[in-house]
Amino acid sequence: MQKQTDVLIIGGGFGGVAAAQKLSKKGVSVTLVDRKNYFEVTFAVLRNVAAPKTLGNTPRKRYRDFIDGTFIQGSIKSMNDKEVKLDNGESIRFKRAIISSGSRYPTLSLAKSNAAFDYTERNQEIVANHTLLASAKSVLVIGGGTVGVEFAGEIASAFPDKDITLAHSTDTLLDHMKPKAQRKALEQLTARKVKVKFNRRFTKDGNVYRCSKSNESLQVDIAYTCVGMVPNTEFLNAELSDVLDNKGLVKVDPFMNVVGYDNLYALGDCADLDNHKHGYIASVQGTMLADLLLKSAKGKKGSAYKTPPFAIITPTGTDSGVAQMPFGVTTMKFFVNMKQKDMGISNMYKIYGSEPNKLI
Ligand SMILES: Cc1cc2nc3c(=O)[nH]c(=O)nc-3n(C[C@H](O)[C@H](O)[C@H](O)COP(=O)(O)OP(=O)(O)OC[C@H]3O[C@@H](n4cnc5c(N)ncnc54)[C@H](O)[C@@H]3O)c2cc1C
């Protein structure tokens, strides 16, 4: 028999889980589909790899242990405005669908796994990545955005004796942040003896990394390239390619409605909703979209989405970091700790009406 649901949610990341929880708590029949069988707080992964004992498996939790609606593990291969097809050949019909398939990070697959779709396998993958890192004496981190800065800081904090180089293509770290945040991050990393090299573009050439800008070459035991996210929207190519823009993002109106389709919605990293791609924002969007759907069921129209005030907090190790708050940039522990303390894990599970697994 073909499966059916009122609301199908494609992807159980920050946005999808927020929408699923809010709708199912209000009695809507919701089915969440994800290729993984666990939710993961991405924010915590870099520290998890650098120092796995600090957070253990607490960033991850199996959907079946906290999701209120129906969960189906499977990868969506294609969809139209009535049904999705899964990789196992099954299909699910829906009245409405929320596309929250997020993004991947192809150059650094440890950040968002592209292979470990099972909870236990992912826990093992984190430890395996840690073992590789631990055995390296010299480390090159390519890319001085949030991910590269954070990873360099976490590695330096966990392994103060490693020889760590952070190479960035422009002349400031954290290009999207304010100048004070850029300066503070540089000071903090330098204090941890991370060698920061600006205006460098390193690529692998046999056993060495060569910079096309400076002609310099580096031989390192391990390198991590931390550049660029890609939206997970390929499954729309076959039947709904008209909803994608030239970056592969789903085109939506300010009510998160997919342009041209009354019963399709999109949010989070895969949608062209706003320029800021953050898990916290995706979760706000998920809750807001659930509210809009609940209101529309009562014949009411909710308000258009506006980017909420938000903080960008970039730890540079376990006891330092910069926080760009709506009021300005600070390195005060009170603000940095909003993420630093447990990398936002408790806070995210609280939003979903749950709590992290116990640290063992
Ligand atoms: C290392 C790192 C650190 C970060 N730190 C922060 C931070 O501190 N604060 C912050 O706010 N943001 C942070 N971000 C950004 C944040 O992780 C993303 O913005 C967030 O993951 C987007 O949430 P989402 O719900 O849109 O999608 P995602 O979290 O990407 O979730 C999408 C889900 O869809 C599933 N999926 C995809 N395609 C399919 C398919 N075809 N079939 C079935 N399932 C599918 C995936 O398995 C995944 O579970 C960080 C990102 C990285 C990489």
PDBQT file of the ligand as one rigid body, heavy atoms in Angstrom, charges set to zero:
ROOT
HETATM    1  C1  LIG A 401      31.210  22.760  10.748  1.00  0.00    +0.000 C 
HETATM    2  C2  LIG A 401      29.973  23.623  10.747  1.00  0.00    +0.000 A 
HETATM    3  C3  LIG A 401      29.696  24.418  11.857  1.00  0.00    +0.000 A 
HETATM    4  C4  LIG A 401      28.531  25.192  11.885  1.00  0.00    +0.000 A 
HETATM    5  N1  LIG A 401      28.284  25.964  12.993  1.00  0.00    +0.000 NA
HETATM    6  C5  LIG A 401      27.129  26.662  13.058  1.00  0.00    +0.000 A 
HETATM    7  C6  LIG A 401      26.802  27.420  14.237  1.00  0.00    +0.000 A 
HETATM    8  O1  LIG A 401      27.573  27.503  15.178  1.00  0.00    +0.000 OA
HETATM    9  N2  LIG A 401      25.608  28.052  14.285  1.00  0.00    +0.000 N 
HETATM   10  C7  LIG A 401      24.707  27.988  13.260  1.00  0.00    +0.000 A 
HETATM   11  O2  LIG A 401      23.611  28.557  13.397  1.00  0.00    +0.000 OA
HETATM   12  N3  LIG A 401      25.000  27.305  12.115  1.00  0.00    +0.000 NA
HETATM   13  C8  LIG A 401      26.191  26.643  11.988  1.00  0.00    +0.000 A 
HETATM   14  N4  LIG A 401      26.484  25.951  10.848  1.00  0.00    +0.000 N 
HETATM   15  C9  LIG A 401      25.548  25.980   9.709  1.00  0.00    +0.000 C 
HETATM   16  C10 LIG A 401      24.431  24.960   9.921  1.00  0.00    +0.000 C 
HETATM   17  O3  LIG A 401      24.955  23.684  10.152  1.00  0.00    +0.000 OA
HETATM   18  C11 LIG A 401      23.499  24.929   8.715  1.00  0.00    +0.000 C 
HETATM   19  O4  LIG A 401      23.046  26.229   8.449  1.00  0.00    +0.000 OA
HETATM   20  C12 LIG A 401      22.325  24.011   9.028  1.00  0.00    +0.000 C 
HETATM   21  O5  LIG A 401      22.786  22.679   9.050  1.00  0.00    +0.000 OA
HETATM   22  C13 LIG A 401      21.186  24.167   8.028  1.00  0.00    +0.000 C 
HETATM   23  O6  LIG A 401      20.088  23.473   8.536  1.00  0.00    +0.000 OA
HETATM   24  P1  LIG A 401      18.997  22.852   7.560  1.00  0.00    +0.000 P 
HETATM   25  O7  LIG A 401      17.907  22.320   8.431  1.00  0.00    +0.000 OA
HETATM   26  O8  LIG A 401      18.642  23.815   6.506  1.00  0.00    +0.000 OA
HETATM   27  O9  LIG A 401      19.729  21.646   6.807  1.00  0.00    +0.000 OA
HETATM   28  P2  LIG A 401      20.726  20.507   7.257  1.00  0.00    +0.000 P 
HETATM   29  O10 LIG A 401      21.144  20.659   8.662  1.00  0.00    +0.000 OA
HETATM   30  O11 LIG A 401      21.765  20.443   6.196  1.00  0.00    +0.000 OA
HETATM   31  O12 LIG A 401      19.817  19.204   7.200  1.00  0.00    +0.000 OA
HETATM   32  C14 LIG A 401      19.328  18.693   5.997  1.00  0.00    +0.000 C 
HETATM   33  C15 LIG A 401      18.902  17.254   6.224  1.00  0.00    +0.000 C 
HETATM   34  O13 LIG A 401      18.345  16.758   5.002  1.00  0.00    +0.000 OA
HETATM   35  C16 LIG A 401      18.788  15.435   4.782  1.00  0.00    +0.000 C 
HETATM   36  N5  LIG A 401      18.727  15.203   3.336  1.00  0.00    +0.000 N 
HETATM   37  C17 LIG A 401      19.363  15.907   2.364  1.00  0.00    +0.000 A 
HETATM   38  N6  LIG A 401      19.048  15.425   1.145  1.00  0.00    +0.000 NA
HETATM   39  C18 LIG A 401      18.187  14.400   1.360  1.00  0.00    +0.000 A 
HETATM   40  C19 LIG A 401      17.500  13.494   0.506  1.00  0.00    +0.000 A 
HETATM   41  N7  LIG A 401      17.623  13.552  -0.832  1.00  0.00    +0.000 N 
HETATM   42  N8  LIG A 401      16.717  12.535   1.048  1.00  0.00    +0.000 NA
HETATM   43  C20 LIG A 401      16.574  12.469   2.399  1.00  0.00    +0.000 A 
HETATM   44  N9  LIG A 401      17.194  13.299   3.266  1.00  0.00    +0.000 NA
HETATM   45  C21 LIG A 401      17.987  14.259   2.746  1.00  0.00    +0.000 A 
HETATM   46  C22 LIG A 401      20.197  15.411   5.360  1.00  0.00    +0.000 C 
HETATM   47  O14 LIG A 401      20.579  14.103   5.718  1.00  0.00    +0.000 OA
HETATM   48  C23 LIG A 401      20.052  16.327   6.583  1.00  0.00    +0.000 C 
HETATM   49  O15 LIG A 401      19.723  15.623   7.752  1.00  0.00    +0.000 OA
HETATM   50  C24 LIG A 401      27.651  25.177  10.781  1.00  0.00    +0.000 A 
HETATM   51  C25 LIG A 401      27.947  24.384   9.659  1.00  0.00    +0.000 A 
HETATM   52  C26 LIG A 401      29.101  23.624   9.628  1.00  0.00    +0.000 A 
HETATM   53  C27 LIG A 401      29.397  22.768   8.409  1.00  0.00    +0.000 C 
ENDROOT
TORSDOF 0
